[in-house]
Amino acid sequence: MPLIGYARISTEDQTALPQVQELRSAGCVEIVEEQASGGSRTRPVLARVLDQLRVGDTLVVVRIDRLARSLSHLLEIIERLEAKGAHFRSLQDPIDTASPQGKFTLQVLGAAAEFERALIRERTKAGLRSAKAEGRVGGNPGLRAHDPAAIRKARAARVESHFQKLNATAEHWVPEVRRLRPDMAWEDVLSIVNSGLPRDAKPWTQPRLIRAANNFVREGLLPAAILGRAQQTEKDDRLPAIVAAIKGADPKVTLQEVCKRLEAMRERTPRGRTKWQPSSVKMLLERAARLGLAL
């Protein structure tokens, strides 16, 4: 299985060469480097690697601190990898999610993180109760005083938190947006993205999807071209384009599975029916091939 190495340094004075050499010795077929603070979760190179990993791939780092500086961030990344069928390995730490021992270590870390969160919640509640009993007002004193530095810090924290939430869902929408825009209208991209979401995921709205795409373009995680105006699609070509897009996202998808996706999107058949048949999908795929719609 392919091993993908990730090396991170914090400053220009450092060199990633020792990490690269160790990753190469471990058998990594590809190694990417990034200069960024370990405390920052906005790392374009890491985000791009996580987006591109496929089933069976393994993300490899020399040490855990090269990937994340907090337990919550580490577990968040590993959850994204597991959702894609990929693995994680740290060469100098006892973590290899492809092995039973590594999975056990991860479970212990997860339990520790949950315990830590519970303690923080309890301390926060106790502090609020104490403040209320003493008649003190909660909240940030700097914000109450309209301090510009406090306002900038709070705004930056909100932006970072919002980006983290987007990054956690990126695997469900970024590949489709990158592949389909601007060739396809946002309305159709939205339908395709929502039809492929897990059952418990919150459906996207068109404005929210466009805002998310704008954020990723600003961070350099998506090309600016995706925000361009969609080309006008002939009415008769719309369904072939949608079917080709679904097939292009997963070449192994069956005709019956494409039918289910189209029904979830509430697309009607060429004859106006709500129930799709594999023969209709096959016909549209053939038409898409003739039109050159290999999306």
Summary of the structure (lengths in Angstrom):
residues: 295
radius of gyration: 23.2
end to end distance: 27.6
largest distance: 75.5
contacts: 829
relative contact order: 0.08
helix: 58%
strand: 8%
